[in-house]
Amino acid sequence: MRHVLPCGSSEAWGELGDVAQGKAYNSQKAPGGRQLERPRPGLSGSSPGPSTSGPARATVERGGRMNVGTAHSEVNPNTRVMNSRGIWLSYVLAIGLLHVVLLSIPFVSVPVVWTLTNLIHNLGMYIFLHTVKGTPFETPDQGKARLLTHWEQMDYGVQFTASRKFLTITPIVLYFLTSFYTKYDQVHFILNTVSLMSVLIPKLPQLHGVRIFGINKY
């Protein structure tokens, strides 16, 4: 039974061309008698490109544009890094690992190890949170983050968030543990108290963006 298609229809000529092309390929065989595979329909005159799969292929088939190299959706990832999954646990484990490493040093007493753990922790957090400014990411904020410390960038400057409370409570708990295991020795107590104040005072909301005597202003 024949199917009559209008001669002036572009769809008709397209279907006839497909049928003719299919018959031509079906009639050809490879030297070993294997049937040649009919090429998949695609753009005429275009060379086969790299294969795509998954969401990328779906995007191409829909005619959309792929966004390649999108790293993050935050304007400044520094604002949310302390809210990442597992970051609090990793932070506590790092303190514990530091303490174990110091305990493994011969001829170092337990009170000295606790004081060293507290001092090294507070020094590292002071440098990381309250000294280093800017961000390692490319941000479209026209350089505003360049003049802010990491603590000032956290949670877009909102005070008393969960991350800020956690980073404030942790050195206090460590200070109490250190004071207990050093048996409140006067020298250890003074060193640990000064170290604690160095990381607590810069966290006060009243000192947000404040540079005392212009230190670390630029």
Disulfide bonds with the S-S distance in Angstrom:
none
